[in-house]
Amino acid sequence: MPVDTTTAVLEALGIDAREITSRAALTGGTYNTVTRVSLRDGSDWVVKVPPAHSTGMRYEQRLLTNEVTFYEAASARGVEAVPSVVHSELDPRAPAGAYVVMTARPGRPWHEAADGLTAGDTARLRNEFGRIVGRLHSVTGPGFGYPAEPFGPLSRTWREAFTAMTDAVLADAETYGARLPHPVDRIRETLRAASGELDEVTRPALVHFDLWQGNLLVTGEPGAHRIGGIIDGERMFWGDPVADLVSTSLFGEPEADPDFLAGYAATAGGPLGFTPSVRRRLSLYRSYLYLIMLTETVPRGAGPEARAWTWKEVAPRLEAALEEVARPS
């Protein structure tokens, strides 16, 4: 019988089956195989293994490199809510393939815990969340783009990096025949015409770019809830910190999140001003995220219901974001 990927990783680390007290697959992700493993010595790990033969999108090459970079950079900044990397192998040609083993963080996803949160709980959590994100954004990278370098070396400018990112997702849309609300050439032209706004960004900050509630773990009792973990850092890049606001208020308006913004200002060196440039850049980043969401349904093999939901919820938002991008400054 062939050995499954998680077992192969544990064997590569010299972990005997008798040392394992529990093992459970973690669901909710759509790309990697993720397993929680507890050992007799008290260690509580999460083992993440990418698919052996991915037909994913261009930016999804060597995603674990991004994830390890995110956790290590955040930990070095003193962000306690992120997992610690225990072991990692980023070369898919290694005997057990590529993998990352990290410490498990306490809590359950925010959206699952939401029904038990009071208004006061939510306000405190949003403020704590903002403080954490502000600290993350204080980390500066060596260049702009994805650490895994799926499109080549990191870029000297954010405009160059983001243009490569959007060109790649539009190329994926063409490759997979993804359904978009406008032709690819028209979308590309719209995004490029507004790319001058990106020149305002001169520091490559640590951007998670997937900070929706499913990747935020909440722990504690009513009245004392805390952010127990920020996970799934594999989509991170070095870029404009404003880009994270696309997912911190997914499908919402970050300006309408005063508790988050107050916490963010406390650790980011001051309040975030929603200038015309910031708002236009937000529309660019929304367009990028929505293009990913619409395109990835094809290589992921999403079923009819998932495709219909994505089209209904995301396509109109992409159209609105592109209209904002195209609006004269």
C-alpha distance (Angstrom), angle and dihedral (degrees) to the residues before:
residue distance angle dihedral
M1 . . .
P2 3.84 . .
V3 3.80 116.8 .
D4 3.82 114.3 -113.9
T5 3.79 118.1 -121.5
T6 3.82 97.1 -106.1
T7 3.79 92.0 50.5
A8 3.80 89.4 49.2
V9 3.82 89.8 54.3
L10 3.79 93.3 48.7
E11 3.79 91.2 47.9
A12 3.82 90.0 49.9
L13 3.81 87.7 55.1
G14 3.80 91.3 50.6
I15 3.81 94.5 -110.3
D16 3.78 110.7 153.6
A17 3.80 117.8 -147.4
R18 3.81 89.2 -118.9
E19 3.81 89.7 63.5
I20 3.81 91.8 60.3
T21 3.80 115.9 92.2
S22 3.80 97.5 175.9
R23 3.76 139.7 2.7
A24 3.80 127.5 -175.0
A25 3.78 135.4 170.1
L26 3.80 113.7 -120.7
T27 3.78 115.3 -139.5
G28 3.78 130.9 -162.4
G29 3.79 98.0 75.6
T30 3.77 123.1 98.5
Y31 3.77 104.1 -158.8
N32 3.82 118.1 35.6
T33 3.79 134.3 45.3
V34 3.81 106.1 -112.0
T35 3.80 123.8 -171.5
R36 3.81 132.0 177.6
V37 3.79 112.5 -141.3
S38 3.82 126.6 -172.8
L39 3.80 121.6 -164.7
R40 3.80 133.7 -156.6
D41 3.81 91.3 -111.8
G42 3.81 89.5 63.5
S43 3.78 96.7 -100.7
D44 3.80 113.8 146.1
W45 3.79 111.7 -163.7
V46 3.78 140.7 175.9
V47 3.80 114.6 -147.2
K48 3.80 116.3 -158.8
V49 3.81 121.8 -169.0
P50 3.82 124.4 178.2
P51 3.80 121.7 -134.8
A52 3.80 112.5 -81.4
H53 3.80 94.7 -130.6
S54 3.78 111.2 24.2
T55 3.77 123.7 -165.6
G56 3.78 88.9 -176.4
M57 3.75 132.3 129.7
R58 3.78 126.6 -64.9
Y59 3.80 95.2 -104.6
E60 3.82 90.9 52.7
Q61 3.80 95.0 74.9
R62 3.82 112.9 123.1
L63 3.80 93.3 -7.0
L64 3.80 92.2 169.4
T65 3.81 88.7 67.8
N66 3.80 87.8 62.1
E67 3.79 92.4 46.6
V68 3.80 95.0 50.8
T69 3.81 89.7 46.3
F70 3.80 91.1 52.1
Y71 3.80 96.2 50.0
E72 3.77 94.8 44.0
A73 3.81 93.6 47.1
A74 3.82 92.6 46.3
S75 3.80 92.7 46.8
A76 3.80 90.8 50.3
R77 3.82 87.6 55.2
G78 3.83 90.1 53.4
V79 3.81 98.0 -106.2
E80 3.82 101.4 154.4
A81 3.80 96.7 -174.7
V82 3.81 95.0 74.1
P83 3.81 123.7 84.7
S84 3.79 119.5 -102.5
V85 3.79 116.4 -122.2
V86 3.82 108.6 -118.0
H87 3.81 98.7 176.1
S88 3.77 133.9 -9.8
E89 3.78 137.6 -177.2
L90 3.78 113.8 -173.1
D91 3.81 98.7 177.2
P92 3.83 109.8 93.3
R93 3.82 88.3 -158.3
A94 3.81 92.2 65.9
P95 3.84 116.0 111.6
A96 3.82 93.1 -101.3
G97 3.82 93.7 32.6
A98 3.79 124.3 -126.1
Y99 3.80 118.6 -33.4
V100 3.77 144.8 145.7
V101 3.79 125.8 -142.9
M102 3.79 114.9 -161.3
T103 3.78 138.6 169.5
A104 3.80 115.1 -90.7
R105 3.79 116.1 -114.4
P106 3.82 121.7 -140.2
G107 3.77 125.8 -112.0
R108 3.76 138.6 41.0
P109 3.79 131.5 -88.1
W110 3.79 113.1 -70.2
H111 3.80 94.1 -124.4
E112 3.82 89.7 56.1
A113 3.81 92.5 48.8
A114 3.81 94.9 43.0
D115 3.81 96.6 97.3
G116 3.81 90.2 61.1
L117 3.80 95.6 50.4
T118 3.80 122.7 100.2
A119 3.79 121.6 -147.0
G120 3.79 88.0 -101.1
D121 3.80 91.7 51.1
T122 3.79 90.9 51.1
A123 3.80 93.5 48.3
R124 3.81 91.9 51.0
L125 3.80 92.2 46.2
R126 3.80 92.7 48.9
N127 3.81 89.5 51.0
E128 3.81 92.3 48.8
F129 3.79 89.8 46.2
G130 3.80 90.4 52.9
R131 3.80 91.1 50.4
I132 3.80 91.4 52.4
V133 3.80 93.4 48.1
G134 3.81 90.4 48.4
R135 3.81 89.5 55.4
L136 3.79 91.4 47.5
H137 3.79 90.7 53.1
S138 3.80 91.3 53.9
V139 3.83 88.7 69.8
T140 3.81 113.0 97.1
G141 3.80 122.4 -152.6
P142 3.81 132.3 -149.5
G143 3.80 94.5 -106.5
F144 3.81 143.0 -23.6
G145 3.80 124.9 -67.8
Y146 3.80 139.9 32.2
P147 3.84 115.7 -23.8
A148 3.82 88.5 -137.3
E149 3.81 87.3 63.4
P150 3.82 97.0 -142.1
F151 3.82 90.6 167.7
G152 3.79 97.5 38.1
P153 3.82 133.2 -80.5
L154 3.79 122.0 -13.6
S155 3.79 112.6 -80.0
R156 3.79 129.5 -116.5
T157 3.81 92.1 -135.7
W158 3.77 134.0 42.2
R159 3.81 91.2 -134.3
E160 3.80 90.9 58.5
A161 3.82 93.2 46.5
F162 3.81 96.3 45.9
T163 3.79 92.4 46.1
A164 3.81 89.0 54.7
M165 3.82 89.3 49.2
T166 3.80 94.6 51.3
D167 3.81 93.1 41.9
A168 3.81 88.7 53.7
V169 3.79 95.5 51.5
L170 3.81 91.0 47.2
A171 3.80 89.7 50.1
D172 3.82 87.7 51.9
A173 3.80 90.2 51.0
E174 3.80 89.3 54.7
T175 3.81 93.3 44.4
Y176 3.80 93.9 51.1
G177 3.79 97.3 34.9
A178 3.78 91.3 -122.5
R179 3.77 117.8 -174.0
L180 3.81 111.1 -112.2
P181 3.81 129.7 173.1
H182 3.83 91.9 -122.2
P183 3.82 135.2 26.8
V184 3.80 115.0 -83.8
D185 3.82 93.6 -117.9
R186 3.78 91.8 54.0
I187 3.81 92.2 49.8
R188 3.80 91.9 47.2
E189 3.81 91.0 50.9
T190 3.81 91.9 49.1
L191 3.80 93.3 51.0
R192 3.79 94.8 45.3
A193 3.79 92.8 49.2
A194 3.81 89.5 61.0
S195 3.81 97.1 40.9
G196 3.79 92.6 103.1
E197 3.82 87.8 78.3
L198 3.81 88.1 67.5
D199 3.79 92.0 67.2
E200 3.80 88.5 77.7
V201 3.82 87.4 72.1
T202 3.79 109.0 83.3
R203 3.83 102.5 155.3
P204 3.84 121.4 67.5
A205 3.81 102.6 -135.0
L206 3.81 127.2 -169.7
V207 3.82 105.0 -95.2
H208 3.83 120.9 -175.4
F209 3.85 95.0 -170.4
D210 3.81 94.6 -170.4
L211 3.80 102.2 70.1
W212 3.80 97.7 138.8
Q213 3.80 117.6 137.7
G214 3.80 94.2 -94.6
N215 3.82 88.7 68.2
L216 3.82 94.5 47.9
L217 3.80 116.1 82.7
V218 3.81 119.1 -152.8
T219 3.78 122.4 -156.7
G220 3.81 137.9 171.6
E221 3.78 137.3 55.5
P222 3.83 128.1 -63.8
G223 3.78 108.7 -69.1
A224 3.81 91.0 20.8
H225 3.79 104.0 56.7
R226 3.81 116.0 147.7
I227 3.79 138.1 -177.7
G228 3.80 100.7 -95.2
G229 3.77 97.3 -178.1
I230 3.78 148.2 -1.4
I231 3.78 107.2 -153.7
D232 3.82 143.6 171.3
G233 3.78 98.6 51.7
E234 3.80 93.4 167.1
R235 3.83 94.8 109.0
M236 3.80 93.3 56.2
F237 3.77 124.6 126.8
W238 3.79 139.3 175.2
G239 3.78 105.9 -105.2
D240 3.79 148.3 88.8
P241 3.83 111.7 -7.4
V242 3.81 88.3 -146.4
A243 3.81 87.3 72.1
D244 3.82 91.0 72.3
L245 3.81 90.5 64.5
V246 3.79 87.9 71.5
S247 3.81 90.3 71.5
T248 3.83 102.3 26.2
S249 3.81 85.1 68.8
L250 3.79 98.1 25.4
F251 3.82 110.0 -163.8
G252 3.82 87.6 -5.8
E253 3.79 139.7 88.6
P254 3.83 116.5 -91.1
E255 3.81 90.0 -154.9
A256 3.82 87.5 65.8
D257 3.82 92.4 60.1
P258 3.83 104.1 82.7
D259 3.80 96.2 165.0
F260 3.80 92.5 54.2
L261 3.80 92.0 44.8
A262 3.82 92.3 49.9
G263 3.79 91.3 51.8
Y264 3.79 90.9 45.4
A265 3.81 92.6 51.7
A266 3.80 90.4 52.4
T267 3.81 93.5 61.7
A268 3.81 103.7 22.9
G269 3.78 95.7 64.1
G270 3.77 97.9 -99.4
P271 3.80 143.4 -19.3
L272 3.76 122.2 -42.3
G273 3.79 110.8 -115.4
F274 3.79 115.5 -144.4
T275 3.79 95.8 -142.3
P276 3.82 121.9 170.1
S277 3.82 88.2 -98.7
V278 3.81 92.6 52.1
R279 3.80 91.6 48.9
R280 3.80 92.4 49.3
R281 3.80 91.5 47.7
L282 3.80 88.8 50.5
S283 3.79 88.2 56.0
L284 3.81 90.0 51.2
Y285 3.80 91.3 51.8
R286 3.78 92.3 45.1
S287 3.80 88.5 52.7
Y288 3.82 90.1 52.1
L289 3.80 93.5 49.2
Y290 3.80 93.7 46.1
L291 3.81 91.3 48.5
I292 3.80 88.8 54.1
M293 3.81 92.1 48.1
L294 3.80 93.2 50.6
T295 3.80 95.5 43.1
E296 3.81 99.5 44.1
T297 3.80 92.5 61.9
V298 3.81 87.7 77.8
P299 3.83 103.0 52.8
R300 3.82 89.8 37.1
G301 3.80 90.0 56.1
A302 3.81 93.5 -128.4
G303 3.78 115.0 -167.2
P304 3.80 124.9 -116.2
E305 3.81 94.5 -93.4
A306 3.80 93.6 49.7
R307 3.80 91.7 47.0
A308 3.80 91.4 48.8
W309 3.82 92.1 48.8
T310 3.78 92.1 48.6
W311 3.79 92.9 49.2
K312 3.80 92.5 47.4
E313 3.81 95.4 46.7
V314 3.80 103.5 31.9
A315 3.82 108.3 31.8
P316 3.84 94.8 64.0
R317 3.80 89.8 46.8
L318 3.79 90.7 51.4
E319 3.79 90.2 51.2
A320 3.81 90.9 50.1
A321 3.81 92.4 47.5
L322 3.81 91.6 50.2
E323 3.79 90.2 49.8
E324 3.81 89.1 54.1
V325 3.80 90.8 48.1
A326 3.80 91.1 51.7
R327 3.80 94.6 47.1
P328 3.83 111.8 107.2
S329 3.81 114.1 -105.3
